[in-house]
Amino acid sequence: MMGWLQFAALCWCFFVIGWNDGSTGPLLPRIQEVYQVNFIVVSLIFVVYCIVSTGGRSFANLFLSDRLGLGKKSIGSCCQNLAYILQALALPFPVFVVCFSAAGLGISFAIAHGCGFVAALRDPTKMGFLHAAYGLGAMVSPIVSTQFSQLKHWSFHYFVSCGVSLINTALLLAIFRLQPQDVCFAEAGEIPPETGDEGKGAVGKTKEIMRTPAVHLVAFFILVYVGVEVALGGWTVTYIIRERNGGPSSGYVSTGFYGGLTSGRIALLWLNKKLGERRAILIYAALSIGLEFIVWFVPSLVGDAIAVSFVGFFLGPMYPIAMNECGRILPPWILTNSIGWINALGFTGSALVPFMTGAISQRWGIRSLQPLVVIMMGIMTAIWLFVPKNHCRFYQCST
């Protein structure tokens, strides 16, 4: 019973993270209007969010994971609460942007510990449901933020975000009770992961992570994947408004994208198993690229909205598959720390690709979103081909 309560709490935690990420896209046009900023300047939202999240994930998960443990990630959710309260006040643009960094710091700690915990469980399908919860949050939040984007007090959306996040803090405190990961595993009836050479400590684990090639290959795959996901979720609304003459309700296209992301992570679980997860990613990537060509070349508002939803549907399973792959090919005693590093480096993509989109759009227009996304998807697919298939340890990886 406790195992299911822990998993439910983690799912809500990821729902809140998805809520955070899904809110930005529908609000971007209003933020540009209110603060009178161009594409490049508004893209700083992604950059600041990423820099602090990346730094937070690197430091917290390489050096604080063993000391603080899984239960104390509720402390990170308090950073999110603070960020949302400040954002709701619609403070001057530099301060508003800095608030994204506080949310990113809390989210950075939650993702690595949540993924590391679930990756070590005996049921691999739970990873798909965990990230489906993220997609559900990202699907629901644009419905709310689209409504607020049309109101005078648009920033009050963040009061809603704060309420959702406070529930997260309460659940994490009540269920995990600030306990370390091994204790949480024992309460759930799970076997704690092997600890390996505990005497090495954080520095020893970090060295082992840095010399394991599979860690970095998966990290670069996640970097491009997250960049594509955030660029589509963040800029597609602007693309639909400017290139397809969408109206104020265009924010719902973002809901369609994240709705596809959510449903794909659940509906395709059986197909992932049948195809083999490694092969499934290659097939889904090819289908996603084909759908992006439809969005690029078919000037239809409805057709593009449907195609974007299916892009989300096929992109959705990729992240949880990559996390499951980590559980199969990485030494268990560095798994949580490795996922922290993978997410830290991978999260760079959430700033790199959206900022590239903003910078290129400032010169060539938002129509450049589609060719950029197609190129990034091609790179992502190529990287996946080099990820080793079998267990890796230290310098040796069997491919």
Secondary structure, 3 states (H helix, E strand, C coil): CHHHHHHHHHHHHHHHHHHHHHHHHHHHHHHHHHHCCCHHHHCHHHHHHHHHHHHHHHHHHHHHHHHHCCHHHHHHHHHHHHHHHHHHCCCCHHHHHHHHHHHHHHHHHHHHHHHHHHHCCCCCHHHHHHHHHHHHHHHHHHHHHHHHHCCCCHHHHHHHHHHHHHHHHHHHHHHHCCCCHHHHHHHCCCCCCCCCCHHHHHHHHHHHHHCCHHHHHHHHHHHHHHHHHHHHHHHHHHHHHHHCCCCHHHHHHHHHHHHHHHHHHHHCHHHHHHHCHHHHHHHHHHHHHHHHHHHHHCCCHHHHHHHHHHHHHHHCCHHHHHHHHHHHHCCHHHHHHHHHHHHHHHCCHHHHHHHHHHHHHHHHCHHHHHHHHHHHHHHHHHHHCCCCCCCEECCEECC
